[in-house]
Amino acid sequence: MHKLTRLFDQKQIDARVKELAGEISRDFSGEQVVLVAALKGAAFFLADLARQMTVPVELDFVSAHSYAGDTSTGEIRLEKPPSLDLKGRKVVLIEDIIDTGRTCAFLLDLIAKQEPETLKICTLLDKPARRAVEVHLDYIGFTIEDRFVVGYGLDYDEKYRNLPDIHYIEQGPRT
């Protein structure tokens, strides 16, 4: 078992998600937005964000993986492309965390090929210390130090996703 230390509690997360929903809703006032969430980690964030939005939203999912356990393989595998037609649409890619930027850049390229009218990124957590590929982030929940985080959808080998708070693992993996 890992020793976990709380980084953000549910109250802090809820408040920030509400603020992000407000920002996105203002930017797309009067327009419909497609929120495309990166599975599995962003599912919790997507659900809470969508419920706070004041503009019409459609939801879609995409899945790509580059991790084996606690280590990035450097190779990105697409497991599920978006199912909606995104051509000419206003799209916001929803991520749980951006660290190296590789997976995000891969997903942006994948979605851009469908020629959306606009494509923005909203991430709950930004970990710039690990950035290997620069990506422009339009909406950022929290910027964090280089720590391995779990909870609120984030996992370590599928464990800890269900925790309502975001924690970092004190001992063990640092990815």
Secondary structure by P-SEA (a helix, b strand, c coil): cccccccccaaaaaaaaaaaaaaaaaaaccbbbbbbbccccaaaaaaaaaaacccbbbbbbbbbbccccccccccccccccccccccccbbbbbbcccccaaaaaaaaaaaaaacccbbbbbbcccccccccbbbbbcccccccccccccccccccccccccccbbbbbcccccc
